[in-house]
Amino acid sequence: MAQEKVTLIGRLIAWLGMLVGRLLSEKPRLTEKPPSGKRALGRMSDREIHKQILLRIMRDLSEEYYAAGWMMGLEHYLWNLALRQNTVEGQMLLYCAEVSGGWWIWDDKAGGHVFVPLAAWKAAYREDEMLEPA
């Protein structure tokens, strides 16, 4: 049991190091258009940084566990993980969602990731849960 915890912690540290390395080595990319009159690049707000971290974590977890850039239904699976908060990944997801004020979903109409406000995501999630057959 203790060996499993050590291995998990080691994997987590390596994964976080890889994520931070990616964040530092790439130029910031805004997924949403900046308000007119503002530069696209420059100092990003803490909220924007956490939005991008959240997206990276979600994509990385999808790739690591499902070998898919964005597994179908990923946003629901990861939200369940975040709500349980019994893993480091779940705690990181929830923290980033709260700081950024939203959650990433895949929208076929938009053809990609869309950041939705946290209140709207929670309402949609509860509605989806009520529609699931028992």
C-alpha atoms as one frame of an Amber mdcrd trajectory, in Angstrom:
protein
   0.000   0.000   0.000   2.773   2.447   0.958   4.717   1.539  -2.199   1.627
   2.291  -4.324   1.337   5.757  -2.745   5.011   6.474  -3.404   4.627   5.371
  -7.028   1.488   7.468  -7.485   3.147  10.522  -5.959   6.177  10.040  -8.207
   3.979   9.775 -11.304   2.036  12.857 -10.252   5.202  14.902  -9.705   6.512
  13.853 -13.122   3.168  14.705 -14.748   3.005  18.122 -13.057   6.597  18.812
 -14.092   5.719  17.984 -17.689   2.644  20.252 -17.537   4.590  23.176 -16.063
   7.336  22.628 -18.635   4.792  22.855 -21.431   3.252  25.979 -19.968   6.624
  27.687 -19.693   7.933  26.607 -23.090   4.935  27.670 -25.163   3.667  31.131
 -25.885   0.313  31.839 -24.236  -2.618  31.133 -26.530  -5.954  32.733 -25.943
  -8.861  30.505 -26.816 -11.348  33.333 -26.698 -10.958  36.538 -28.649  -9.677
  39.354 -26.478 -11.913  42.402 -26.129 -11.335  44.856 -28.977  -8.621  47.378
 -28.290  -6.584  44.958 -26.172  -3.539  43.051 -27.314  -3.930  39.307 -27.821
  -0.616  38.587 -26.115   0.814  40.140 -23.034   0.219  39.693 -19.338  -2.604
  37.232 -18.906  -4.910  37.519 -15.908  -4.885  34.855 -13.207  -8.338  33.803
 -14.398  -7.092  33.337 -17.978  -4.023  31.438 -16.805  -6.189  29.057 -14.765
  -8.532  28.585 -17.737  -5.588  27.483 -19.841  -4.193  25.249 -17.069  -7.616
  23.635 -16.671  -7.830  22.946 -20.404  -4.323  21.434 -20.429  -5.080  19.210
 -17.445  -8.334  18.003 -19.008  -6.686  17.245 -22.367  -3.684  15.577 -20.723
  -5.894  13.348 -18.570  -7.928  12.381 -21.633  -4.762  11.504 -23.500  -3.197
   9.660 -20.558  -6.218   7.551 -19.626  -8.046   7.168 -22.953  -5.432   7.880
 -25.627  -7.803  10.502 -27.029  -7.304  14.251 -27.305 -10.788  14.716 -25.905
 -12.732  11.575 -25.037 -16.470  11.781 -25.614 -18.116  12.789 -22.340 -14.773
  13.767 -20.801 -16.158  16.902 -19.169 -18.697  14.793 -17.235 -16.170  12.171
 -16.167 -13.673  14.765 -14.976 -16.348  16.797 -13.188 -17.288  13.667 -11.230
 -13.607  13.251 -10.396 -13.395  16.892  -9.297 -16.480  16.635  -7.097 -15.123
  13.589  -5.272 -11.807  15.381  -4.597 -10.260  12.087  -3.504  -7.373  12.415
  -5.960  -4.827  15.133  -6.574  -6.125  15.468 -10.133  -9.674  15.961  -8.852
  -8.543  18.651  -6.441  -6.549  20.421  -9.165  -9.504  20.325 -11.556 -11.892
  21.786  -8.996  -9.422  24.452  -7.913  -8.772  25.593 -11.489 -12.510  25.569
 -12.263 -13.255  27.736  -9.241 -10.430  30.215  -9.881 -11.177  30.486 -13.605
 -14.925  30.605 -13.030 -15.824  27.940 -15.577 -15.415  24.516 -17.151 -14.332
  23.352 -20.591 -16.699  21.322 -22.743 -16.521  19.970 -26.267 -19.025  21.576
 -28.610 -19.483  19.943 -32.012 -21.200  23.048 -33.380 -18.246  25.214 -32.385
 -15.852  22.522 -33.587 -13.805  22.469 -30.429 -13.403  23.380 -26.804 -15.714
  25.983 -25.322 -15.295  27.547 -21.903 -18.623  27.903 -20.111 -19.304  29.800
 -16.877 -19.259  27.547 -13.838 -22.893  28.279 -12.879 -24.062  27.320 -16.389
 -21.952  24.138 -16.334 -23.298  23.099 -12.923 -26.884  23.630 -14.090 -26.299
  21.649 -17.295 -24.529  18.891 -15.354 -27.415  18.573 -12.853 -29.885  18.470
 -15.737 -27.860  15.752 -17.491 -27.682  13.732 -14.268 -31.469  13.900 -13.863
 -31.962  12.648 -17.422 -29.715   9.602 -16.948 -31.674   6.335 -16.619 -31.400
   4.707 -13.210
